[in-house]
Amino acid sequence: MSEFVFAPWMLFAVVALVLWGASGITQKLATNRITSEQSLVWFIVAMAATSAVLLVTMPIHWHVTLTVFCLTVIGGTLNGGGALTSFLALESGGKASIVISLVSLFPLPTVAFATLALHERLTGAQIAGIVLAMVAAILLSQEPKAKAEAA
């Protein structure tokens, strides 16, 4: 019988899942009290603080090509735009359980790009997972009718 080996990347992925899951709750609580723009500013402050800790504690290779620099800046800008629009969704009345679940499907455009532009292949199980994730998103986004409408 083969022994199950827990790969280090799996531990990091599970920790990310827990951290991002908890952040959805804090984001909703924050956008109930301040604007989405203020939430984004404080999000950026927290990211800067995290970056400062990394600068002090981790060796960083600073010599990157212009292409890599531009790609990381674009990625950071897209990440900031995604954070802002998710805060807007929460601030404008979206339920955290629905908004965060839908936003968490963000890998789907990456998968589409990777298959179309990078010619990566998906297995049948992966395709089934994508279809199930999209079905789950549709089901999660369904709101029950208000009692006044039902009567």
MARDREN-687154 format. One record per residue (C-alpha): residue number from 1; residue in one letter; x, y, z. Coordinates in Angstrom, 3 decimals. Example, Ala and Ser with C-alpha at 12.3 -4.5 7.8 and 13.67 -1.06 7.14 Angstrom:
2
<pt i="1" aa="A" east="12.300" north="-4.500" up="7.800"/>
<pt i="2" aa="S" east="13.670" north="-1.060" up="7.140"/>
//
This chain:
151
<pt i="1" aa="M" east="0.000" north="0.000" up="0.000"/>
<pt i="2" aa="S" east="1.415" north="3.395" up="-0.958"/>
<pt i="3" aa="E" east="1.851" north="6.050" up="1.668"/>
<pt i="4" aa="F" east="0.086" north="9.378" up="1.156"/>
<pt i="5" aa="V" east="2.614" north="12.180" up="0.776"/>
<pt i="6" aa="F" east="1.464" north="15.692" up="1.602"/>
<pt i="7" aa="A" east="3.237" north="17.968" up="-0.886"/>
<pt i="8" aa="P" east="4.471" north="21.315" up="0.509"/>
<pt i="9" aa="W" east="2.505" north="23.219" up="-2.146"/>
<pt i="10" aa="M" east="-0.703" north="21.615" up="-0.840"/>
<pt i="11" aa="L" east="-0.077" north="23.032" up="2.643"/>
<pt i="12" aa="F" east="0.404" north="26.515" up="1.193"/>
<pt i="13" aa="A" east="-2.743" north="26.131" up="-0.925"/>
<pt i="14" aa="V" east="-4.815" north="25.084" up="2.115"/>
<pt i="15" aa="V" east="-3.450" north="27.994" up="4.161"/>
<pt i="16" aa="A" east="-4.307" north="30.367" up="1.266"/>
<pt i="17" aa="L" east="-7.804" north="28.910" up="1.157"/>
<pt i="18" aa="V" east="-8.300" north="29.540" up="4.878"/>
<pt i="19" aa="L" east="-6.798" north="33.050" up="4.741"/>
<pt i="20" aa="W" east="-8.827" north="34.093" up="1.677"/>
<pt i="21" aa="G" east="-11.945" north="32.539" up="3.163"/>
<pt i="22" aa="A" east="-11.530" north="34.542" up="6.343"/>
<pt i="23" aa="S" east="-10.730" north="37.690" up="4.358"/>
<pt i="24" aa="G" east="-14.122" north="37.485" up="2.658"/>
<pt i="25" aa="I" east="-15.811" north="37.908" up="6.014"/>
<pt i="26" aa="T" east="-13.583" north="40.815" up="7.056"/>
<pt i="27" aa="Q" east="-14.122" north="42.494" up="3.679"/>
<pt i="28" aa="K" east="-17.904" north="42.291" up="4.075"/>
<pt i="29" aa="L" east="-17.732" north="43.593" up="7.644"/>
<pt i="30" aa="A" east="-15.523" north="46.479" up="6.496"/>
<pt i="31" aa="T" east="-17.654" north="47.456" up="3.492"/>
<pt i="32" aa="N" east="-20.700" north="47.527" up="5.783"/>
<pt i="33" aa="R" east="-18.977" north="50.377" up="7.644"/>
<pt i="34" aa="I" east="-16.739" north="52.203" up="5.149"/>
<pt i="35" aa="T" east="-16.731" north="52.731" up="1.396"/>
<pt i="36" aa="S" east="-15.243" north="50.246" up="-1.019"/>
<pt i="37" aa="E" east="-12.626" north="52.861" up="-1.971"/>
<pt i="38" aa="Q" east="-11.566" north="53.170" up="1.677"/>
<pt i="39" aa="S" east="-11.503" north="49.377" up="1.919"/>
<pt i="40" aa="L" east="-9.166" north="49.244" up="-1.069"/>
<pt i="41" aa="V" east="-6.843" north="51.840" up="0.460"/>
<pt i="42" aa="W" east="-6.599" north="49.869" up="3.708"/>
<pt i="43" aa="F" east="-6.172" north="46.654" up="1.686"/>
<pt i="44" aa="I" east="-3.209" north="48.290" up="-0.060"/>
<pt i="45" aa="V" east="-1.778" north="49.501" up="3.278"/>
<pt i="46" aa="A" east="-1.977" north="45.923" up="4.600"/>
<pt i="47" aa="M" east="-0.309" north="44.605" up="1.440"/>
<pt i="48" aa="A" east="2.451" north="47.205" up="1.816"/>
<pt i="49" aa="A" east="2.993" north="46.125" up="5.423"/>
<pt i="50" aa="T" east="3.168" north="42.485" up="4.315"/>
<pt i="51" aa="S" east="5.638" north="43.494" up="1.607"/>
<pt i="52" aa="A" east="7.759" north="45.362" up="4.163"/>
<pt i="53" aa="V" east="7.964" north="42.218" up="6.307"/>
<pt i="54" aa="L" east="9.067" north="40.231" up="3.242"/>
<pt i="55" aa="L" east="11.693" north="42.844" up="2.393"/>
<pt i="56" aa="V" east="13.190" north="42.505" up="5.861"/>
<pt i="57" aa="T" east="12.922" north="38.732" up="6.271"/>
<pt i="58" aa="M" east="13.393" north="37.203" up="2.802"/>
<pt i="59" aa="P" east="16.212" north="37.457" up="0.283"/>
<pt i="60" aa="I" east="14.836" north="39.103" up="-2.860"/>
<pt i="61" aa="H" east="16.379" north="38.946" up="-6.322"/>
<pt i="62" aa="W" east="15.990" north="42.492" up="-7.656"/>
<pt i="63" aa="H" east="17.411" north="41.962" up="-11.141"/>
<pt i="64" aa="V" east="14.379" north="41.378" up="-13.350"/>
<pt i="65" aa="T" east="13.817" north="42.106" up="-17.003"/>
<pt i="66" aa="L" east="11.584" north="44.955" up="-18.128"/>
<pt i="67" aa="T" east="9.063" north="42.383" up="-19.384"/>
<pt i="68" aa="V" east="8.873" north="40.674" up="-15.997"/>
<pt i="69" aa="F" east="8.583" north="44.041" up="-14.255"/>
<pt i="70" aa="C" east="5.748" north="45.134" up="-16.572"/>
<pt i="71" aa="L" east="3.928" north="41.826" up="-16.168"/>
<pt i="72" aa="T" east="4.074" north="42.064" up="-12.377"/>
<pt i="73" aa="V" east="2.859" north="45.673" up="-12.422"/>
<pt i="74" aa="I" east="-0.008" north="44.693" up="-14.734"/>
<pt i="75" aa="G" east="-0.789" north="41.723" up="-12.484"/>
<pt i="76" aa="G" east="-0.819" north="43.954" up="-9.404"/>
<pt i="77" aa="T" east="-3.061" north="46.476" up="-11.160"/>
<pt i="78" aa="L" east="-5.479" north="43.739" up="-12.207"/>
<pt i="79" aa="N" east="-5.423" north="42.348" up="-8.659"/>
<pt i="80" aa="G" east="-6.200" north="45.806" up="-7.264"/>
<pt i="81" aa="G" east="-9.041" north="46.220" up="-9.770"/>
<pt i="82" aa="G" east="-10.439" north="42.839" up="-8.785"/>
<pt i="83" aa="A" east="-10.211" north="43.745" up="-5.100"/>
<pt i="84" aa="L" east="-11.945" north="47.084" up="-5.687"/>
<pt i="85" aa="T" east="-14.786" north="45.570" up="-7.699"/>
<pt i="86" aa="S" east="-15.277" north="42.795" up="-5.140"/>
<pt i="87" aa="F" east="-15.461" north="45.471" up="-2.412"/>
<pt i="88" aa="L" east="-18.002" north="47.345" up="-4.561"/>
<pt i="89" aa="A" east="-20.072" north="44.172" up="-4.881"/>
<pt i="90" aa="L" east="-20.044" north="43.708" up="-1.111"/>
<pt i="91" aa="E" east="-20.713" north="47.389" up="-0.405"/>
<pt i="92" aa="S" east="-23.648" north="47.527" up="-2.810"/>
<pt i="93" aa="G" east="-25.535" north="44.831" up="-0.927"/>
<pt i="94" aa="G" east="-24.005" north="41.587" up="-2.104"/>
<pt i="95" aa="K" east="-23.999" north="38.809" up="0.448"/>
<pt i="96" aa="A" east="-20.489" north="37.687" up="1.396"/>
<pt i="97" aa="S" east="-21.479" north="34.031" up="0.947"/>
<pt i="98" aa="I" east="-22.440" north="34.720" up="-2.671"/>
<pt i="99" aa="V" east="-20.001" north="37.460" up="-3.727"/>
<pt i="100" aa="I" east="-16.903" north="35.757" up="-2.365"/>
<pt i="101" aa="S" east="-17.970" north="32.410" up="-3.822"/>
<pt i="102" aa="L" east="-18.464" north="33.949" up="-7.261"/>
<pt i="103" aa="V" east="-15.268" north="35.977" up="-7.070"/>
<pt i="104" aa="S" east="-13.431" north="32.813" up="-6.093"/>
<pt i="105" aa="L" east="-14.037" north="31.488" up="-9.594"/>
<pt i="106" aa="F" east="-11.321" north="33.886" up="-10.779"/>
<pt i="107" aa="P" east="-9.160" north="30.995" up="-12.049"/>
<pt i="108" aa="L" east="-11.648" north="30.284" up="-14.864"/>
<pt i="109" aa="P" east="-10.393" north="33.091" up="-17.151"/>
<pt i="110" aa="T" east="-6.848" north="31.904" up="-16.416"/>
<pt i="111" aa="V" east="-7.776" north="28.369" up="-17.438"/>
<pt i="112" aa="A" east="-9.433" north="29.660" up="-20.625"/>
<pt i="113" aa="F" east="-6.370" north="31.753" up="-21.481"/>
<pt i="114" aa="A" east="-3.981" north="28.906" up="-20.697"/>
<pt i="115" aa="T" east="-5.852" north="26.500" up="-22.970"/>
<pt i="116" aa="L" east="-6.344" north="28.971" up="-25.825"/>
<pt i="117" aa="A" east="-3.097" north="30.951" up="-25.825"/>
<pt i="118" aa="L" east="-0.637" north="28.631" up="-24.098"/>
<pt i="119" aa="H" east="-2.083" north="25.426" up="-25.574"/>
<pt i="120" aa="E" east="-2.330" north="23.700" up="-22.210"/>
<pt i="121" aa="R" east="-4.507" north="20.588" up="-22.125"/>
<pt i="122" aa="L" east="-7.275" north="19.798" up="-19.669"/>
<pt i="123" aa="T" east="-8.257" north="16.321" up="-18.570"/>
<pt i="124" aa="G" east="-11.838" north="15.137" up="-18.538"/>
<pt i="125" aa="A" east="-11.888" north="15.413" up="-14.748"/>
<pt i="126" aa="Q" east="-10.650" north="19.009" up="-14.922"/>
<pt i="127" aa="I" east="-13.305" north="19.908" up="-17.496"/>
<pt i="128" aa="A" east="-15.944" north="18.289" up="-15.279"/>
<pt i="129" aa="G" east="-14.643" north="20.344" up="-12.336"/>
<pt i="130" aa="I" east="-14.932" north="23.557" up="-14.359"/>
<pt i="131" aa="V" east="-18.489" north="22.713" up="-15.393"/>
<pt i="132" aa="L" east="-19.429" north="21.876" up="-11.796"/>
<pt i="133" aa="A" east="-17.854" north="25.127" up="-10.566"/>
<pt i="134" aa="M" east="-19.916" north="27.113" up="-13.062"/>
<pt i="135" aa="V" east="-23.090" north="25.246" up="-12.070"/>
<pt i="136" aa="A" east="-22.250" north="25.930" up="-8.409"/>
<pt i="137" aa="A" east="-21.803" north="29.650" up="-9.191"/>
<pt i="138" aa="I" east="-25.203" north="29.784" up="-10.862"/>
<pt i="139" aa="L" east="-26.846" north="27.961" up="-7.960"/>
<pt i="140" aa="L" east="-25.082" north="30.120" up="-5.362"/>
<pt i="141" aa="S" east="-26.184" north="33.308" up="-7.082"/>
<pt i="142" aa="Q" east="-29.876" north="32.399" up="-6.886"/>
<pt i="143" aa="E" east="-31.645" north="34.483" up="-4.268"/>
<pt i="144" aa="P" east="-34.874" north="33.277" up="-2.657"/>
<pt i="145" aa="K" east="-37.910" north="35.389" up="-3.480"/>
<pt i="146" aa="A" east="-38.838" north="37.939" up="-0.861"/>
<pt i="147" aa="K" east="-41.797" north="37.001" up="1.337"/>
<pt i="148" aa="A" east="-43.817" north="39.882" up="-0.114"/>
<pt i="149" aa="E" east="-43.310" north="38.498" up="-3.628"/>
<pt i="150" aa="A" east="-44.175" north="34.968" up="-2.550"/>
<pt i="151" aa="A" east="-47.494" north="36.033" up="-0.977"/>
//
